[in-house]
């Protein structure tokens, strides 16, 4: 299938593009990579980075489809030091893993539970369960 972007440039798989995604009553700039085409002529995109609006209502979608006239292919984007959405999620995951390990060690060393922890029955078991869930991702 062939399609052309908003400037009339031929779209191909693996191309980097940008498009505007609706976020409430605003628009977020999204960088993505073309991942294929739907039967109806829309373009599948793998999201690389969003300017904002990583969905407060649910999990942001990593793969979306848009009309070909709604995106613009870019030959090369300037180097960017900002992390991608995937890198941000991994950093957050690593922070949680570290926090859980530190809290388990502290509780095993006899530190008193804080706040909500006082009401939990198997506190160390809860933290170990959360840790296992994060490490399995």
MOBEL-V828834 format. One record per run of one state. SS is the DSSP state (H for helix, E for strand, - for the rest). FROM is the first residue (numbers start at 1). TO is the last residue. If there is no record, write none. Layout:
BEGIN
SS;FROM;TO, SS;FROM;TO
END
This chain:
BEGIN
-;1;3, E;4;4, -;5;9, E;10;10, -;11;15, E;16;23, -;24;25, E;26;37, -;38;42, E;43;50, -;51;62, E;63;66, -;67;67, H;68;70, E;71;73, -;74;84, H;85;108, -;109;114, H;115;119, -;120;122, H;123;136, -;137;137
END
